[in-house]
Amino acid sequence: MTVGETGSVKRGDGDRRPLGTRGEEVACSALKRAGYRLLERNYRCPLGEIDIIARQGRTIVFVEVKSESGPRGILPKDRVDERKQRKMVHVAQFFLKGKRLRDVSARFDVVQVMFQEDGPPWVEIIVNAFDAQGS
């Protein structure tokens, strides 16, 4: 799903917030429009951090947000490597166990946000980007 964000922060508008924070805000808006219900943002535990935890229908969705402010030769989603995937799986398991959520459907999505010089950021929600085995 590709979503254009209107009225959002653009490069060069004087906004000094970190790129990742701006990207997460854009991602949250896109996820809400796509029917996700946000549960947690920047969930941290001893094993690491997950940018967004949401629910879509009966599925718990663990979301990694990757943002770019200019061309780098690779898509933001490609920076979610196997190491990051394994870490997200462990943090997700910690979250589910801590919330006593057993036998629930869960998946891992990636949202890539590319800020552009002119116009709104480009946003893509990659549903089920990888599985619990990290592939």
BAKOL-530993 format. One record per residue (C-alpha): x, y, z; residue in one letter; residue number from 1. Coordinates in nm, 4 decimals, always signed. Example, Ala and Ser with C-alpha at 12.3 -4.5 7.8 and 13.67 -1.06 7.14 Angstrom:
2
<rec><px>+1.2300</px><py>-0.4500</py><pz>+0.7800</pz><dose>a</dose><kolmar>1</kolmar></rec>
<rec><px>+1.3670</px><py>-0.1060</py><pz>+0.7140</pz><dose>s</dose><kolmar>2</kolmar></rec>
! end
This chain:
135
<rec><px>+0.0000</px><py>+0.0000</py><pz>+0.0000</pz><dose>m</dose><kolmar>1</kolmar></rec>
<rec><px>+0.1365</px><py>+0.3389</py><pz>-0.0933</pz><dose>t</dose><kolmar>2</kolmar></rec>
<rec><px>-0.0079</px><py>+0.6412</py><pz>+0.0806</pz><dose>v</dose><kolmar>3</kolmar></rec>
<rec><px>+0.0632</px><py>+1.0088</py><pz>+0.0175</pz><dose>g</dose><kolmar>4</kolmar></rec>
<rec><px>+0.0684</px><py>+1.2098</py><pz>+0.3384</pz><dose>e</dose><kolmar>5</kolmar></rec>
<rec><px>-0.0894</px><py>+1.5560</py><pz>+0.3181</pz><dose>t</dose><kolmar>6</kolmar></rec>
<rec><px>-0.0046</px><py>+1.8457</py><pz>+0.5421</pz><dose>g</dose><kolmar>7</kolmar></rec>
<rec><px>+0.2954</px><py>+1.6668</py><pz>+0.6833</pz><dose>s</dose><kolmar>8</kolmar></rec>
<rec><px>+0.6471</px><py>+1.7758</py><pz>+0.7642</pz><dose>v</dose><kolmar>9</kolmar></rec>
<rec><px>+0.8703</px><py>+1.8323</py><pz>+0.4635</pz><dose>k</dose><kolmar>10</kolmar></rec>
<rec><px>+1.2433</px><py>+1.8773</py><pz>+0.4424</pz><dose>r</dose><kolmar>11</kolmar></rec>
<rec><px>+1.3424</px><py>+2.2366</py><pz>+0.4612</pz><dose>g</dose><kolmar>12</kolmar></rec>
<rec><px>+1.0389</px><py>+2.3544</py><pz>+0.6581</pz><dose>d</dose><kolmar>13</kolmar></rec>
<rec><px>+1.2413</px><py>+2.4326</py><pz>+0.9697</pz><dose>g</dose><kolmar>14</kolmar></rec>
<rec><px>+1.1366</px><py>+2.1193</py><pz>+1.1582</pz><dose>d</dose><kolmar>15</kolmar></rec>
<rec><px>+1.4385</px><py>+2.0090</py><pz>+1.3617</pz><dose>r</dose><kolmar>16</kolmar></rec>
<rec><px>+1.2944</px><py>+1.6882</py><pz>+1.5047</pz><dose>r</dose><kolmar>17</kolmar></rec>
<rec><px>+1.5004</px><py>+1.3805</py><pz>+1.4244</pz><dose>p</dose><kolmar>18</kolmar></rec>
<rec><px>+1.4183</px><py>+1.2110</py><pz>+1.0958</pz><dose>l</dose><kolmar>19</kolmar></rec>
<rec><px>+1.3156</px><py>+0.8906</py><pz>+1.2739</pz><dose>g</dose><kolmar>20</kolmar></rec>
<rec><px>+1.0630</px><py>+1.0729</py><pz>+1.4927</pz><dose>t</dose><kolmar>21</kolmar></rec>
<rec><px>+0.9082</px><py>+1.2483</py><pz>+1.1941</pz><dose>r</dose><kolmar>22</kolmar></rec>
<rec><px>+0.8994</px><py>+0.9212</py><pz>+1.0032</pz><dose>g</dose><kolmar>23</kolmar></rec>
<rec><px>+0.7226</px><py>+0.7439</py><pz>+1.2890</pz><dose>e</dose><kolmar>24</kolmar></rec>
<rec><px>+0.4596</px><py>+1.0190</py><pz>+1.3031</pz><dose>e</dose><kolmar>25</kolmar></rec>
<rec><px>+0.3949</px><py>+0.9856</py><pz>+0.9298</pz><dose>v</dose><kolmar>26</kolmar></rec>
<rec><px>+0.3866</px><py>+0.6055</py><pz>+0.9651</pz><dose>a</dose><kolmar>27</kolmar></rec>
<rec><px>+0.1353</px><py>+0.6235</py><pz>+1.2525</pz><dose>c</dose><kolmar>28</kolmar></rec>
<rec><px>-0.0983</px><py>+0.8383</py><pz>+1.0428</pz><dose>s</dose><kolmar>29</kolmar></rec>
<rec><px>-0.0714</px><py>+0.6003</py><pz>+0.7477</pz><dose>a</dose><kolmar>30</kolmar></rec>
<rec><px>-0.1307</px><py>+0.2957</py><pz>+0.9669</pz><dose>l</dose><kolmar>31</kolmar></rec>
<rec><px>-0.4423</px><py>+0.4521</py><pz>+1.1230</pz><dose>k</dose><kolmar>32</kolmar></rec>
<rec><px>-0.5808</px><py>+0.5323</py><pz>+0.7783</pz><dose>r</dose><kolmar>33</kolmar></rec>
<rec><px>-0.5152</px><py>+0.1706</py><pz>+0.6781</pz><dose>a</dose><kolmar>34</kolmar></rec>
<rec><px>-0.7266</px><py>+0.0433</py><pz>+0.9685</pz><dose>g</dose><kolmar>35</kolmar></rec>
<rec><px>-0.4596</px><py>-0.0334</py><pz>+1.2275</pz><dose>y</dose><kolmar>36</kolmar></rec>
<rec><px>-0.5316</px><py>+0.0477</py><pz>+1.5923</pz><dose>r</dose><kolmar>37</kolmar></rec>
<rec><px>-0.2124</px><py>+0.1712</py><pz>+1.7588</pz><dose>l</dose><kolmar>38</kolmar></rec>
<rec><px>-0.1359</px><py>+0.0052</py><pz>+2.0926</pz><dose>l</dose><kolmar>39</kolmar></rec>
<rec><px>+0.2176</px><py>+0.1205</py><pz>+2.1765</pz><dose>e</dose><kolmar>40</kolmar></rec>
<rec><px>+0.4858</px><py>+0.3406</py><pz>+2.0317</pz><dose>r</dose><kolmar>41</kolmar></rec>
<rec><px>+0.8579</px><py>+0.2954</py><pz>+2.0973</pz><dose>n</dose><kolmar>42</kolmar></rec>
<rec><px>+0.8021</px><py>-0.0145</py><pz>+2.3104</pz><dose>y</dose><kolmar>43</kolmar></rec>
<rec><px>+1.1217</px><py>-0.0921</py><pz>+2.5005</pz><dose>r</dose><kolmar>44</kolmar></rec>
<rec><px>+1.2244</px><py>-0.3941</py><pz>+2.7019</pz><dose>c</dose><kolmar>45</kolmar></rec>
<rec><px>+1.5594</px><py>-0.5446</py><pz>+2.8076</pz><dose>p</dose><kolmar>46</kolmar></rec>
<rec><px>+1.5830</px><py>-0.7166</py><pz>+2.4670</pz><dose>l</dose><kolmar>47</kolmar></rec>
<rec><px>+1.5396</px><py>-0.4084</py><pz>+2.2516</pz><dose>g</dose><kolmar>48</kolmar></rec>
<rec><px>+1.2790</px><py>-0.1789</py><pz>+2.1000</pz><dose>e</dose><kolmar>49</kolmar></rec>
<rec><px>+0.9939</px><py>-0.1924</py><pz>+1.8490</pz><dose>i</dose><kolmar>50</kolmar></rec>
<rec><px>+0.8790</px><py>+0.1302</py><pz>+1.6853</pz><dose>d</dose><kolmar>51</kolmar></rec>
<rec><px>+0.5041</px><py>+0.0605</py><pz>+1.6784</pz><dose>i</dose><kolmar>52</kolmar></rec>
<rec><px>+0.2817</px><py>-0.2160</py><pz>+1.8091</pz><dose>i</dose><kolmar>53</kolmar></rec>
<rec><px>-0.0661</px><py>-0.2170</py><pz>+1.6605</pz><dose>a</dose><kolmar>54</kolmar></rec>
<rec><px>-0.3684</px><py>-0.4346</py><pz>+1.6073</pz><dose>r</dose><kolmar>55</kolmar></rec>
<rec><px>-0.5293</px><py>-0.4956</py><pz>+1.2714</pz><dose>q</dose><kolmar>56</kolmar></rec>
<rec><px>-0.8417</px><py>-0.6983</py><pz>+1.3181</pz><dose>g</dose><kolmar>57</kolmar></rec>
<rec><px>-0.7430</px><py>-0.9828</py><pz>+1.5499</pz><dose>r</dose><kolmar>58</kolmar></rec>
<rec><px>-0.3745</px><py>-0.9683</py><pz>+1.4581</pz><dose>t</dose><kolmar>59</kolmar></rec>
<rec><px>-0.1059</px><py>-0.8028</py><pz>+1.6694</pz><dose>i</dose><kolmar>60</kolmar></rec>
<rec><px>+0.1329</px><py>-0.6231</py><pz>+1.4338</pz><dose>v</dose><kolmar>61</kolmar></rec>
<rec><px>+0.4915</px><py>-0.5332</py><pz>+1.5219</pz><dose>f</dose><kolmar>62</kolmar></rec>
<rec><px>+0.6047</px><py>-0.2489</py><pz>+1.2979</pz><dose>v</dose><kolmar>63</kolmar></rec>
<rec><px>+0.9526</px><py>-0.1242</py><pz>+1.2125</pz><dose>e</dose><kolmar>64</kolmar></rec>
<rec><px>+0.9663</px><py>+0.2243</py><pz>+1.0566</pz><dose>v</dose><kolmar>65</kolmar></rec>
<rec><px>+1.2521</px><py>+0.3210</py><pz>+0.8269</pz><dose>k</dose><kolmar>66</kolmar></rec>
<rec><px>+1.2832</px><py>+0.6778</py><pz>+0.7011</pz><dose>s</dose><kolmar>67</kolmar></rec>
<rec><px>+1.5004</px><py>+0.8507</py><pz>+0.4414</pz><dose>e</dose><kolmar>68</kolmar></rec>
<rec><px>+1.5421</px><py>+1.2162</py><pz>+0.3525</pz><dose>s</dose><kolmar>69</kolmar></rec>
<rec><px>+1.7136</px><py>+1.1631</py><pz>+0.0191</pz><dose>g</dose><kolmar>70</kolmar></rec>
<rec><px>+1.8271</px><py>+0.8945</py><pz>-0.2232</pz><dose>p</dose><kolmar>71</kolmar></rec>
<rec><px>+2.0841</px><py>+0.6526</py><pz>-0.0806</pz><dose>r</dose><kolmar>72</kolmar></rec>
<rec><px>+2.0779</px><py>+0.3807</py><pz>-0.3426</pz><dose>g</dose><kolmar>73</kolmar></rec>
<rec><px>+1.8730</px><py>+0.1367</py><pz>-0.1332</pz><dose>i</dose><kolmar>74</kolmar></rec>
<rec><px>+1.5164</px><py>+0.1436</py><pz>-0.0119</pz><dose>l</dose><kolmar>75</kolmar></rec>
<rec><px>+1.4650</px><py>+0.2096</py><pz>+0.3597</pz><dose>p</dose><kolmar>76</kolmar></rec>
<rec><px>+1.3032</px><py>-0.1341</py><pz>+0.4051</pz><dose>k</dose><kolmar>77</kolmar></rec>
<rec><px>+1.6260</px><py>-0.3005</py><pz>+0.2929</pz><dose>d</dose><kolmar>78</kolmar></rec>
<rec><px>+1.7902</px><py>-0.1797</py><pz>+0.6151</pz><dose>r</dose><kolmar>79</kolmar></rec>
<rec><px>+1.5736</px><py>-0.4237</py><pz>+0.8137</pz><dose>v</dose><kolmar>80</kolmar></rec>
<rec><px>+1.8348</px><py>-0.6972</py><pz>+0.7910</pz><dose>d</dose><kolmar>81</kolmar></rec>
<rec><px>+1.8304</px><py>-1.0472</py><pz>+0.9426</pz><dose>e</dose><kolmar>82</kolmar></rec>
<rec><px>+1.9892</px><py>-0.9254</py><pz>+1.2660</pz><dose>r</dose><kolmar>83</kolmar></rec>
<rec><px>+1.7184</px><py>-0.6598</py><pz>+1.3108</pz><dose>k</dose><kolmar>84</kolmar></rec>
<rec><px>+1.4487</px><py>-0.9133</py><pz>+1.2238</pz><dose>q</dose><kolmar>85</kolmar></rec>
<rec><px>+1.5746</px><py>-1.1590</py><pz>+1.4889</pz><dose>r</dose><kolmar>86</kolmar></rec>
<rec><px>+1.5847</px><py>-0.8808</py><pz>+1.7474</pz><dose>k</dose><kolmar>87</kolmar></rec>
<rec><px>+1.2277</px><py>-0.7762</py><pz>+1.6640</pz><dose>m</dose><kolmar>88</kolmar></rec>
<rec><px>+1.1097</px><py>-1.1365</py><pz>+1.6975</pz><dose>v</dose><kolmar>89</kolmar></rec>
<rec><px>+1.2628</px><py>-1.1625</py><pz>+2.0456</pz><dose>h</dose><kolmar>90</kolmar></rec>
<rec><px>+1.1142</px><py>-0.8301</py><pz>+2.1566</pz><dose>v</dose><kolmar>91</kolmar></rec>
<rec><px>+0.7743</px><py>-0.9332</py><pz>+2.0167</pz><dose>a</dose><kolmar>92</kolmar></rec>
<rec><px>+0.7878</px><py>-1.2609</py><pz>+2.2094</pz><dose>q</dose><kolmar>93</kolmar></rec>
<rec><px>+0.8766</px><py>-1.0686</py><pz>+2.5266</pz><dose>f</dose><kolmar>94</kolmar></rec>
<rec><px>+0.5812</px><py>-0.8326</py><pz>+2.4685</pz><dose>f</dose><kolmar>95</kolmar></rec>
<rec><px>+0.3335</px><py>-1.1148</py><pz>+2.4030</pz><dose>l</dose><kolmar>96</kolmar></rec>
<rec><px>+0.4489</px><py>-1.3109</py><pz>+2.7065</pz><dose>k</dose><kolmar>97</kolmar></rec>
<rec><px>+0.4408</px><py>-1.0024</py><pz>+2.9301</pz><dose>g</dose><kolmar>98</kolmar></rec>
<rec><px>+0.0862</px><py>-0.9177</py><pz>+2.8176</pz><dose>k</dose><kolmar>99</kolmar></rec>
<rec><px>-0.0164</px><py>-1.2842</py><pz>+2.8550</pz><dose>r</dose><kolmar>100</kolmar></rec>
<rec><px>-0.1275</px><py>-1.2925</py><pz>+2.4933</pz><dose>l</dose><kolmar>101</kolmar></rec>
<rec><px>-0.1217</px><py>-1.6566</py><pz>+2.3986</pz><dose>r</dose><kolmar>102</kolmar></rec>
<rec><px>-0.2556</px><py>-1.8069</py><pz>+2.0797</pz><dose>d</dose><kolmar>103</kolmar></rec>
<rec><px>-0.2862</px><py>-1.4720</py><pz>+1.9076</pz><dose>v</dose><kolmar>104</kolmar></rec>
<rec><px>-0.2035</px><py>-1.4082</py><pz>+1.5480</pz><dose>s</dose><kolmar>105</kolmar></rec>
<rec><px>+0.0995</px><py>-1.1828</py><pz>+1.5076</pz><dose>a</dose><kolmar>106</kolmar></rec>
<rec><px>+0.3008</px><py>-1.0515</py><pz>+1.2162</pz><dose>r</dose><kolmar>107</kolmar></rec>
<rec><px>+0.5838</px><py>-0.8142</py><pz>+1.1304</pz><dose>f</dose><kolmar>108</kolmar></rec>
<rec><px>+0.5266</px><py>-0.5162</py><pz>+0.9004</pz><dose>d</dose><kolmar>109</kolmar></rec>
<rec><px>+0.7721</px><py>-0.2541</py><pz>+0.7797</pz><dose>v</dose><kolmar>110</kolmar></rec>
<rec><px>+0.6746</px><py>+0.1020</py><pz>+0.6945</pz><dose>v</dose><kolmar>111</kolmar></rec>
<rec><px>+0.9139</px><py>+0.2952</py><pz>+0.4770</pz><dose>q</dose><kolmar>112</kolmar></rec>
<rec><px>+0.8895</px><py>+0.6723</py><pz>+0.4640</pz><dose>v</dose><kolmar>113</kolmar></rec>
<rec><px>+1.0803</px><py>+0.8742</py><pz>+0.2085</pz><dose>m</dose><kolmar>114</kolmar></rec>
<rec><px>+1.0746</px><py>+1.2500</py><pz>+0.2614</pz><dose>f</dose><kolmar>115</kolmar></rec>
<rec><px>+1.0968</px><py>+1.4501</py><pz>-0.0594</pz><dose>q</dose><kolmar>116</kolmar></rec>
<rec><px>+1.2265</px><py>+1.8000</py><pz>-0.1351</pz><dose>e</dose><kolmar>117</kolmar></rec>
<rec><px>+0.8911</px><py>+1.9083</py><pz>-0.2757</pz><dose>d</dose><kolmar>118</kolmar></rec>
<rec><px>+0.5621</px><py>+1.7502</py><pz>-0.1842</pz><dose>g</dose><kolmar>119</kolmar></rec>
<rec><px>+0.4448</px><py>+1.5041</py><pz>+0.0726</pz><dose>p</dose><kolmar>120</kolmar></rec>
<rec><px>+0.6497</px><py>+1.2072</py><pz>+0.1902</pz><dose>p</dose><kolmar>121</kolmar></rec>
<rec><px>+0.6117</px><py>+0.8783</py><pz>+0.0106</pz><dose>w</dose><kolmar>122</kolmar></rec>
<rec><px>+0.4895</px><py>+0.6034</py><pz>+0.2452</pz><dose>v</dose><kolmar>123</kolmar></rec>
<rec><px>+0.4657</px><py>+0.2298</py><pz>+0.1895</pz><dose>e</dose><kolmar>124</kolmar></rec>
<rec><px>+0.3282</px><py>-0.0241</py><pz>+0.4360</pz><dose>i</dose><kolmar>125</kolmar></rec>
<rec><px>+0.4837</px><py>-0.3643</py><pz>+0.3700</pz><dose>i</dose><kolmar>126</kolmar></rec>
<rec><px>+0.2472</px><py>-0.6152</py><pz>+0.5254</pz><dose>v</dose><kolmar>127</kolmar></rec>
<rec><px>+0.4020</px><py>-0.9365</py><pz>+0.6605</pz><dose>n</dose><kolmar>128</kolmar></rec>
<rec><px>+0.7493</px><py>-0.8160</py><pz>+0.5614</pz><dose>a</dose><kolmar>129</kolmar></rec>
<rec><px>+0.9141</px><py>-1.1152</py><pz>+0.7325</pz><dose>f</dose><kolmar>130</kolmar></rec>
<rec><px>+0.8139</px><py>-1.4047</py><pz>+0.9545</pz><dose>d</dose><kolmar>131</kolmar></rec>
<rec><px>+0.9228</px><py>-1.5157</py><pz>+1.3011</pz><dose>a</dose><kolmar>132</kolmar></rec>
<rec><px>+1.2105</px><py>-1.7103</py><pz>+1.1478</pz><dose>q</dose><kolmar>133</kolmar></rec>
<rec><px>+1.3447</px><py>-1.3812</py><pz>+1.0110</pz><dose>g</dose><kolmar>134</kolmar></rec>
<rec><px>+1.2821</px><py>-1.4328</py><pz>+0.6414</pz><dose>s</dose><kolmar>135</kolmar></rec>
! end
